[in-house]
Amino acid sequence: MGLTSESELEELISEKKETGVFLSMLGFGTGNLKDNKLEAQAVYMGRPPKDFYFAAAVAEFGLLVRDSAYKGESSFGNVKELLKKADTGEDPYREEFMSLVKTLEKNSIPE
């Protein structure tokens, strides 16, 4: 069955984090989701690297540009917030992507 308590999971995460092993957690389904437990564990594991935020921004931007049925609550504002966390800094490719996001936001038709 595996680990059954939050404290056991936190202990395992601590041990593995020290050795350079990282844990990915995914939640699927509807109803009776334990989002709060996933969020608490994510905070305990540490904050994601900047590249994660950049990849998330690119993915969300793609959903918006394609007007995907899966875009949910995606927005250009969310993309820009993710890019701030990604710290586009002095990377010319990331700066160009931020410029593209701002241009498309400015020229998009509001819903």
Helices and strands as residue ranges (DSSP letters): H 6-18, H 35-45, H 50-65, H 76-86, H 92-107
